[in-house]
Amino acid sequence: MLREPRPRDARRPVAAALLLGVLTCSAAAPAAAVDPFRVPDQVTDRVGALVGTDVTPALRELQQQEGVQLWVVFVESFDGADPVQWADETATVSGLGVDDVLLAVATQEGAFAYSVDDASPLSDADVAQVARDTEARLAEGDWGGAVVAGAESIDGALGGGFPWGVAAAGAVVVAGGGALLLSRSRRRGAAGGRAGAAGGEFAGTSTADLARTADALLVRADDAVRSSAEELEFATAEFGEQRTAGFRDVLGEARTALTAAFTARQGLDDAEPETEARRREVLTGIVADCRRVDETLEAASAGVDELRDLVRRAPEVLTGVEERLPALRAAVEPARQRVDALGAEFGTTALAAVADAPGEASERLDLAERSALEARGALADPTRAGEVVDAVRAAQGALAQAEQLLASVERTGTDLRRAVQELPVALARLRAASAEPAGTSAPVPAELAGALAAARAVAASAQQQGAEDPLGALHRVVEAERALDAARDAVEATARERRQERAALEQALLAARAEVDAAEDFVATRRGAVGGTARTRLAEARRHLERAVALTQEDPAAALQHARTADALAEEAGRLARADAASWGAPGTVAGPGLEDLLGAVLVGGGRRRTGFGGSWGGGFGGGFGGFGGSWGGPGPSGRRGRRSGGFGGSFGGGSGGGRRSSGGGRRGAGGRF
């Protein structure tokens, strides 16, 4: 049963979001952007990526092995948001905890990210490897395989895995022009894991009974391997090495897995005793892995049965091929006439893709007929079963290709007439999109200017060539419109990023100025008590702030970094200055200057005038430096002091606050686009 999300601690997002090259046609609807949200289930698939794929066993196995729950979210788009941030915010609102990992994938945007709690035992290097393992499957469009690969990689990183585990996956055995699907076992990469420990299925089973179950399944798996080896020899003799190569691979892996299982069982009987928990863990793993061996070999045997079934059904299949041949041959000449008519109407360029289709269809029909005759001849000889398989599949494939070629002629005619109708509409839309913007004198960005010029050139060319090649012209118009939209999106994204960057810069400058002013005020009013380190940090903060202001227009990104550095340095300067002031004149320290020396330099005229000392400053020091924050009065720059008074009081009484810095708050991560 899937768990509800647990309360979440601080998390760190670790992401690999790399450009996958997800193919989308230009006419496809834009990806539906999704904001971070609370995931309702462990697997949330909003795009149907996992339809027909069951990733639950892999997720359950990871939770049983390592106590880690992998949450999976598939959406179309992160709306241009940083994948790391999107995943982290989704994990936050979902309340995921230390033992939870979130995988978020934006299928149309081509991005993904992992979010892992700061306290997770997975290191940044571990999660980076998990991301690489996941990326390999995402790059192939294998969404379910990516989830499974991520779960397995996490298990391996935490010391799990199945040293003798065999998990069913797909394999292909080539047989002539076709392919035989067999189940190929896939070895888990790391060592040491088990499918469930003392709990789970065997929670109420005694260790002795569990051992008997494991021993019985070892015997069954050993018998299955032996039987499969015999079956392989018969299949090889019947169908040949090439057609049974996949079965041989599966059998080899099963033998290796079984040997490891026997080794583990032997380890329980050696001179070194195991703890009860360890013994149950090993036995449970043996049970699970023996079951996998049996299931994998059974699936592979089903593949061989499919070959035999094809031989058995060969007469029926060949009859069907032979019955369809006359009608298809009769359709070749009308298709050739149709190509000639379309060529006269539209020109040879428009018919380039199907000009040879009737002739090629005729050749495929000849091949189908020859293959059917060869299969008939081989059927009489039981030793030629492999030839029957090859010939039957060749006949089926050639017949299907001939049908496809003949159908393409009629389809092309329909498409050409539809293109004639759609091309004017597409041209008008492209011209409107590529027209010079009216009512503005702002310069057009170079990347957009190039796309606009290219779109206008395509529109002009399509207008001239549309009559003789409407499909080609329509395709070029659609591609030009797609490129123009992409260029506009890129310009808008850049402008949006600049706006966000400038907003961040304004906020960083505001915070930096406030910190620098506060530190300046503190040092100015306690000159004798503040040491050189605090003053050095303050001077450096002031320098970075000035540099940030100078670069605001020229280089906002660099200005932002300077502003943040100034903020951090000023905060440190203030903290050091407060520490200096707190220790000034404390018991056990060298006596510092008197209060008059400390404050005299900031009084009127900058000298040692003491006007108003007795009445103006007396109340401010009544509670010691801990009460400094709200007690200023009398002569001096009291207006600015009042703005910072609350902060001074808190800092003197309890240190510098919660310790959370604006530059990350302890989060570590890596991100990008795939």
N, C-alpha and C positions, 0 to 999 in steps of 0.2 A: 504494500500500500504506500502511495506517495505521501510524503509528509507535508504539513503546512509549513510555510516559511517561519523560521525562528527569528527572535529579535536579533538585530544585526549590530555588530561592533563596527569600528572604523574599518573600511575595506580599502584594498588597493586594487585598482584596475590594471590588469596586464593584458595588452591587446596586441594581436597581429592583424592588422587590417590592410591588406595588400590588394592591388588591383587584380581581379580575377579575369577581366576581359569577358564579363557576362554579356552574351550577345543579345541585343534587342533590336528589332526592326524599327525603322524610322516611323512607321505608322502606328506603333504600339502606344497604348495609353501611358501617360507618365506614372512613375511609381508612386503609390500612395504612402505619403510620409506618416510616420507613427511617432508620437511623443513617448518618452519613457513612461511605463505603466506598471502596475502591480500584476505580476504574472499569476494567473488563476491556477495553473497546473504545472507540473514539472516539465512537461513538453507543451509549448504553446506555438502552434503552427498556423499563422494567419495567411499563408500564401499557398498552402497545399504542397509544400516541398517534400513532406514526408509521407504523402499518400502512397499506400502500398508498401511502406517500409515500417518495420517494427523495431525501434531502437530501445524499447523498454527493457529487454533482457540485459543489454550492455549497461544501462543505467542502474538496474537493480544489482547487477553483479559488482559494479564499482562500489555501491553503497554497502553491500555485504562484505566485500573484501577490505575496504579502507575506511568505511564510515563516512565517506564523502558523497554528497548528493549533487549531481550535475543537473542544473536547470538549463533548459534549452528554449530559445525564443527565435522564431523565424518571422521576419517582416519583410516588406518590399523595400523600404527605404528608411534611413535615419534622418532624412530631410537635410542632408549636408552636415549634420552635427558630427563632432568628433566621435568615432565609434567607441573609444575608451570611455568618454564622458557619458554617452548614451547607455552603455552597459552598466556603468557604475551607478547612474541615477536609477535605472530600472532595478538593480539589486537593492538599492537603498529603499525605494518605495515598496519593494516586495518583502522587506524585513529579513533578507537572507543573513545567515550567521557564519560562524567561523568554519563550519564544515560544509559550507555551500559554495559551489562554483557556478557562475553564470556564463553561458555561451550565447551570444547574440549575433544573428546573421541577417544582413540586409541583402536579399538575393539580387534585386535589380540594381542596387547601388554598388554591388561588388565589394562589400566590406563586412568585417566581423570583428568581434572583440571578446576577450575573456575578462571577467571581473572576479577577483579573488580577495578574500579578507586579509587584512594586514597580519592577523594572528595565524593564518593558515600555515601548515608545515611545508606547503609548496613554496620553494624559493622563486625569485624572479627568473632565474635560469631554467628552473623546471617548467614554469608556465610558458616561457618563450619556446621551449621544445614542444610543449603541448600544442602551442599555436602553429608551429611549423608542421607538425604531424596532421593537424586539422586542415591547414591550408592546402596540403597535397591533395586531399580528397575534394575540397571545395573547388579547386582549380579544374577538376574533372567534371564538376557538376554533380558529384555524388554526395547529395545532402545527407542522406542517412549514413553513408560510410564516413562522412566527416564527424558526425556525432559519435559514432562507435569508435573511430580513431582517437577522438579527444578523450573519451572515457578510458580507453586502453592506455593511452599515454599518461593520463593522470595516475592510473593504477600502477604503471611502471615506475613513474617518478617517486611514488610513495613506497616503493619496494615490493610491489605486488607483481602479478603476472602469473602465467601458468606454464611451468617448465615442461609439463607434459600435456598441456591442454590442447585440444583440437576443436576449433570452432568452424562450423560449416560456412563456406562462402562459395562464390561462383568460380567455376573453371570451365574451360572450353576444350573439347577434343575435336580436332579438325577431321572431317570425313568427306573427302572429295570436295564438292562445291558447297557443302553445308557444315553444320557444327553440332556437336553433341554436348549438351550442358551436363556437366557432372559437378558434384559437390567437392570442392577442394578444401582441405583443412588449412587454416591460417594460424601459424604459430604466434603466440603472444611473445612480445619482445623481452620482457623482464623476467626475473626469476623469483620464486618464493611464494606466490599467492595461492589461494584456495577458494573454491566456490562455497562460501558459507563456512562458518566454523562450528562451534558446538551448538549454536542456536539454529534457527531456521527449521528446515525439514526434519532434522534429527534431534530437536531439542528434548523430546521425551524418550529418546532411544538410549539404552545403556551403551557403554563403550564396547562391551563384548558383542552385543547385537550389531553395532555399527561395523565392527571388524568382520563379522560374518557376512554382512551385506557387501562390504568392499571386496572380500575374497571371492564371493559368488560372481560379482560383476567383473572382476579380473579374469576369472575363468571364461565368462561369456565373451568378453572383449578379445581374449586370446583365441577363442574358437572362431570369432568373427574374422579376425585377421587371417587365420589359417584358411578358412573357407574362401575368403576373398582372394587369397593368393591362388588357390585352385581355380576360382572363377576367372581370374585374370589370364591364366594360362589358356583356358578354353577360349576366352574372348579374343586373345591375341591370335590363336590359331585360326579362328573363324573370321576375324575382321582385319587382322594385321596390326603391326606395331604402331603405326601412325594414328589409327583410329582409337586406340586404347591407351595412348600415352598419358592422358589425364588421369585415368584410373590407376595407372602404375604410380604416378606421383602421389596420389592420395593414399595409396596403400603404403608407400614408403614412409610418409609422415605418420600414418597410424602406427606402423611398427615402431618408429622412434618414440612416439608418445607412450605406447604400451610398455616398452622397455623401461622408460623413465618411471612409469607407474609401478612396475615390479620392483625397481630399485628403491623407490620410496617405501614400498611395503616391506622390503627386506630390512630397511633401516629401522623399522619398528621392532625387529626381532634381534637386533645386534646386542652387543654387550653393554652399550651405553643406554640407560633407561631414559625415557622421555616423560615429561610431566603429563598428567591426564589431559590438560587442555591442548598441549601440543600433539598428543596422540590422536585426539579427536579431530583436530584440524587437518592432519595428514590423511586420516581415513576419509573424512568428508571430501577432501580434494580428490582422492582416488575414485570415490564414487562418481563424482561429477564428471571427471575426465574419462572414465570408462564409458559412461553414457554417451559422451560426445564421440568417442571413437566408434561406437556401435552405430550411432545415427549417421555419421559421416560415411562410413562404409556402406551403409544401407542405401544412402542417397546415390553413391557412386554406382552401386549395383543396379539401381533403377535406370541409370544412364545406359548401361549395357543392355538392359532389358528393352530399352527404347530402340536400340539398334536391331535387336532380334525381332521386335515387333514390326519394324519397317520391312524387314525381309519377309516376315509372314504376310504383311499386307501388300507386298509389292505387286502381285497380280491385279489387285483392286485399284491401286494407285495408278498403275500403267494404263489400265483400261480408261480411267478418267482422263489421262493425258491424251490418249489416242482419240477419244471422242471429241475433245475440244480443238484438235488440230485443224480439221476441215474448215470450221467456221472462221478461225483466225486467218487461215490462208486466204479465204475469200475476202477478208477485210483489208488485205494488203494493197490491192490495186485501187480501191476507192480512197484509201489514205493517200496514195501517191497522187491521185488526181486532185485531192483536196489541197495538198501541198502546192501543186502547180497553180491552182486557182488563187490561193492566198498570195503566192509570189507575184502573180500578175497584178493583184490588187494593191499590195503593200510594198513589193520590192523584195529582193533577195536578203537584204540585211535583216529585215524583220523575221525571216524564216530560217535564219542560220541555225538555230537550235534544233529544228525538226526537219531540216532539208533531207537528211539521210535516214530519218526514222523508219519509213516504209521498207527500205532496203535492209536495214539492220534487223527489223522485225522478221523479215523473211529468213535471214540467216539464223536467227534464234529458233525459229520454227523447225528449220532443217536439223539443228543441233538437238532439239527436243525429240524429234522423230528418230534420229540415230541412237540417242541414249536409250530411248524406250526399247528399240530393237536389241541393243546390247544387254539390257536388263533381262529381257525375255530369254535371251540365249543363256545368260548366267544362271537363271533360276533352275535350270535343269540339272545343275551341278552343285551339290551341297557344299563342296569345298570352295565355291566362288561367292560365298555370301557377302564378302567385302565388296566385290565388284558390283553386286546387286545394289548395295547401299549407295555406292558412288553413282551408278548409272541412274537410279531412280531420282536421286537428289538433283543430278544434272538435268534430267528431263523436266522436273518440276521447276527448277530455277529458270531454265531457258524459256519455258512456256510463260511464266510470270513476267519475264522481261519483255517478251514479244507483246503481250497484252498492254504493258505499260507504254511501250514505244508507240503503238497504234493509238492508244488513248491520248498521248501527248499531242498528236496532230490536231485532233478535234478541240482539245483544251486550249491550244495556242490560238486557234481561230477565234474562240470565244473571248480569250484574253485580249486579243488585238482589237476587237470591236469595242470591248469595254474601255480599253485605253484611249481609243479615239474620242469617246464621250467624256472621259475624266481629265484628259490632258488640258483642255482649255481652262477648266476650273482650277487645276493645280498651278497652271501658269499664272493665272490672275492672282492667286494667293501668293506665289513667290514674288511676283512683281511688287505687290503691295508691301510684302515683308522687307524687300530689299530697296525700297524707295528711300531717297534722302529724307532724313527727319526734318519736318517743317517747323518753323518758329523757334529755332534754337541756333545759337552760334557756338555752342560748346564743341570742342574738337572730338571727333569720333576716335575711340581707342584703336590702335593699330590692328589688333587681332580681330576686332569687329569690322574694321574697314576692309580688310582682306576678304572676309567672308561675304560682305555685301557686294564687293566687286565680282567675286566668283559667282555669286547667285545671279547677278545681272547677266553675266556672260552665258551661264547655263540657260537662262530664260530666252535669250536671243537665239542660241543654238537650237533649243528644243522647238522654238517656233518655226524654224526653217526645216528641221529634219522630222518633225512630227508626222507628216503625211506618209513617209515611207517607212518609218520605224516608230510607231506610236508607243509601243511598250518600252523600247530603249529610252525614248525621250521622257516618258513619264518616270521611269526609274531615275534618270539623272536629275529631274526636277525634285523628286522626293528626297534624294540624297542631298541636293543643294539646300533644300529647306531644313533638313535635319542638321547639316553643318552650320547653317545660319543660326538656328535655335541654340545649338551647342555653344557657339561663339557668344551669343547674347547671354546665355546662362553663365558662362565663364566670367564675362565682364560684370554681370550683376553680382556674382559670388565674390569677385574681387572687391567691388564697391562695398558689399555688405561686410566683408572682412575688415576693410579699412575703417568703416564706421564703428565696428565693434572694437577695433584696435584703438581708435581715438577715444571712444568712451572709456575703455580700460585705462588709457593714458591719463585722461582727466581725473579719474578716480585715484590713480596711483599718485599723481601730482598733488591732489588734495591731501591724501594721507601723508605723503612725504613732507609737504610744507608744515602740516600740523605737528608731525613728530620733530622736525627740525626746530620749529618755533618753540615747542615745549622744552626741548633740550637746551636751546639757547637761553630761554628764560630761566631755567633752573640753574645753569652754570653762571649766568650773569648775576643772580641773586645769592650765590653761595661760592663766590670765587675762591675764597681761602680754603674751602673744604673739598673742592673738586680737583682730582689729580689729572695727570697728563694723559693717561689712556683714554679716559672719557672725552677729553678735549680733542684728542687725535681722531677718535671715531666721529665726533661732531664735525670737525673740519672736513673730513673725507665725505661725510653725508652732505654737507653744504656744497662741496665741489660737484658731487654727482647730481644734486638737485639743479644746480646752475647749468650743468651739461644737458640735463633732461629738458630744461626750458629752451636752451639754445637749439636743440635738435627737434623740437616739437613739429615744425613744419617740414623740415628737410628729411628726417628719418624717424617717423613715429615709433617704429619697432625698437630702434636703439634707444630712443627717448624713454620708452616704457621700461626697458631694462635698467637704465640709469635711475629712473624714479623709484623703482622697486628696491634697488640697491641703496638709494638714499634713505628710503623708509626704514629698511632693516638696520642700517648703520646708525641712524638717529635713534631708533628704539634702543639699540645696544648702548649708545652714548648716554641716553637718559637712565638706563638701568645701572650702568657703571657709576654715573654721577650720584644717583640716589644712594648707592652702596657706599661711596666715599663720604657723603654727608652723614649717613647713618653711623659710620664708624668714627667720624671726627670727634675727638675729645672723649671717646669712650674709655672706661677704666682699662688700664694696661697699655694705653697708647701714649705716644709722645704728645705732650700737651701742645695743642695747636694754638692759633691766635685766638684772642678773646672775641666775644660776640661783636664788639665794636670793630675789630679788625675784619671780621667776616662780612659785616654789612656796610661798613663805612664807605667803601668805594662806590656803592650804588646810590648813596644819598645825594641830595642836591649839590651840584657843583663837582661831584666826583671826589671830594675830599673827605675829612673826618668830622663833618658837622654832626652834632648829636641832637639837633632841635627836635623835640617831640619824642625822644626815645622812651622816656618813662611812661608817658600816657598812651602813645600810639602803638608800640610794639608789645606792651606787657601782656595783653590777653592772648597774643598769637602764640606764645611759647608755653602757655600754662600746662599743656598736657604733653610736653616734650615733642620731639620731631614726629612722632606718630600722628599728632594732630595738626601737622603743618598745612594739610590740604585746605581747610576752610577758614583759616584764621588770619589771613593777611588783612591789614588795614593801614591807616596812616600814610605817610609819605611813600613814594615809590610808584612803579608802574602797576598799580593795583588792578586796572581794567583787564589786562592780559592775564594776570594771575588769577583773577576770578574765573576765567574760562577754563583754566586747568586745575582749579583747586581740588575738585573731587578726586582727580587722578593722583595728585600728590598724596592725599591722605591715605588712599588705598595702597599706594606703593610703599609708603613708609611702614604701614601696619602689617602688610602681609606679603611683601615681595611684588614681583612684576606682573602677576595675573596668572591666567590659565596656561600660558606657554604655547598656545596655538599660533603658528605663524601664518601669514597670508600667502606664503609661497608654497602651499601644498598640504599643510596639516598632517604630515607623516605619510602621505600617499605616494606610492611609487608606481610607475606604469610606463608602457611603451605603446605606441599606436601608429597607425597609418592607413593606407588603403590598399586593397588587393584587387 
